Amino acid sequence: MNKNKLQKGFYVNILLIYKTKTGFTKRYADWIAEEICCKKIPFKKMDTIEINNYDIIIYGAGMHARHILGSNKFKKRVKNLCHKKIIVFSTGASPCTKEIVDMIKENNFTENEKREIVFYYFNSGLSYEKL
Ligand SMILES: Cc1cc2nc3c(=O)[nH]c(=O)nc-3n(C[C@H](O)[C@H](O)[C@H](O)COP(=O)(O)O)c2cc1C
């Protein structure tokens, strides 16, 4: 299992789950996993993994019609893991402005989730030819 050493010898296990249709999110997932040295799996394998073994769970997916693809299923999967750190990122063609980030949070998270889930938005692009 990949272990990420934080400060003072404290090890944490980090899982990164990503859902991608045209490759943008996977590229971000690859960069993040390389940087923080974590276990990375595609969304379709989410149900095959023991999520409880991880301290930090990251979910990344593309935006579709203002929704983070697969995020409802992901949130259901981690619903009772309140002692875990949950991080979500999404990639989209919209510019990375405060208004866009606020709108995504509003459309995708409840008030509780907004407090508990750390969210990042990354600008990507549009690739209709890969759909
Ligand atoms: C049908 C469709 C709907 C989309 N809706 C949005 C959207 O609401 N907001 C946005 O910023 N980008 C939107 N995009 C752009 C994608 O979110 C963007 O290309 C994303 O990085 C795709 O991720 P993926 O390559 O990992 O699948 C949309 C793209 C498609 C094809």
PDBQT file of the ligand as one rigid body, heavy atoms in Angstrom, charges set to zero:
ROOT
HETATM    1  C1  LIG A 201     -21.782  17.196 -22.110  1.00  0.00    +0.000 C 
HETATM    2  C2  LIG A 201     -20.757  18.039 -21.419  1.00  0.00    +0.000 A 
HETATM    3  C3  LIG A 201     -21.166  18.900 -20.399  1.00  0.00    +0.000 A 
HETATM    4  C4  LIG A 201     -20.207  19.724 -19.765  1.00  0.00    +0.000 A 
HETATM    5  N1  LIG A 201     -20.623  20.570 -18.774  1.00  0.00    +0.000 NA
HETATM    6  C5  LIG A 201     -19.711  21.389 -18.170  1.00  0.00    +0.000 A 
HETATM    7  C6  LIG A 201     -20.113  22.290 -17.140  1.00  0.00    +0.000 A 
HETATM    8  O1  LIG A 201     -21.266  22.358 -16.731  1.00  0.00    +0.000 OA
HETATM    9  N2  LIG A 201     -19.160  23.094 -16.607  1.00  0.00    +0.000 N 
HETATM   10  C7  LIG A 201     -17.849  23.056 -17.018  1.00  0.00    +0.000 A 
HETATM   11  O2  LIG A 201     -17.041  23.823 -16.492  1.00  0.00    +0.000 OA
HETATM   12  N3  LIG A 201     -17.448  22.198 -17.967  1.00  0.00    +0.000 NA
HETATM   13  C8  LIG A 201     -18.332  21.360 -18.549  1.00  0.00    +0.000 A 
HETATM   14  N4  LIG A 201     -17.927  20.480 -19.519  1.00  0.00    +0.000 N 
HETATM   15  C9  LIG A 201     -16.493  20.323 -19.791  1.00  0.00    +0.000 C 
HETATM   16  C10 LIG A 201     -15.929  19.149 -18.975  1.00  0.00    +0.000 C 
HETATM   17  O3  LIG A 201     -16.306  19.249 -17.637  1.00  0.00    +0.000 OA
HETATM   18  C11 LIG A 201     -14.401  19.129 -19.039  1.00  0.00    +0.000 C 
HETATM   19  O4  LIG A 201     -13.976  18.888 -20.333  1.00  0.00    +0.000 OA
HETATM   20  C12 LIG A 201     -13.839  18.081 -18.061  1.00  0.00    +0.000 C 
HETATM   21  O5  LIG A 201     -12.483  18.339 -17.834  1.00  0.00    +0.000 OA
HETATM   22  C13 LIG A 201     -14.030  16.687 -18.580  1.00  0.00    +0.000 C 
HETATM   23  O6  LIG A 201     -13.392  15.791 -17.718  1.00  0.00    +0.000 OA
HETATM   24  P1  LIG A 201     -12.846  14.394 -18.247  1.00  0.00    +0.000 P 
HETATM   25  O7  LIG A 201     -11.976  14.676 -19.468  1.00  0.00    +0.000 OA
HETATM   26  O8  LIG A 201     -12.065  13.849 -17.126  1.00  0.00    +0.000 OA
HETATM   27  O9  LIG A 201     -14.024  13.557 -18.604  1.00  0.00    +0.000 OA
HETATM   28  C14 LIG A 201     -18.833  19.653 -20.154  1.00  0.00    +0.000 A 
HETATM   29  C15 LIG A 201     -18.456  18.786 -21.178  1.00  0.00    +0.000 A 
HETATM   30  C16 LIG A 201     -19.390  17.992 -21.801  1.00  0.00    +0.000 A 
HETATM   31  C17 LIG A 201     -18.931  17.078 -22.877  1.00  0.00    +0.000 C 
ENDROOT
TORSDOF 0
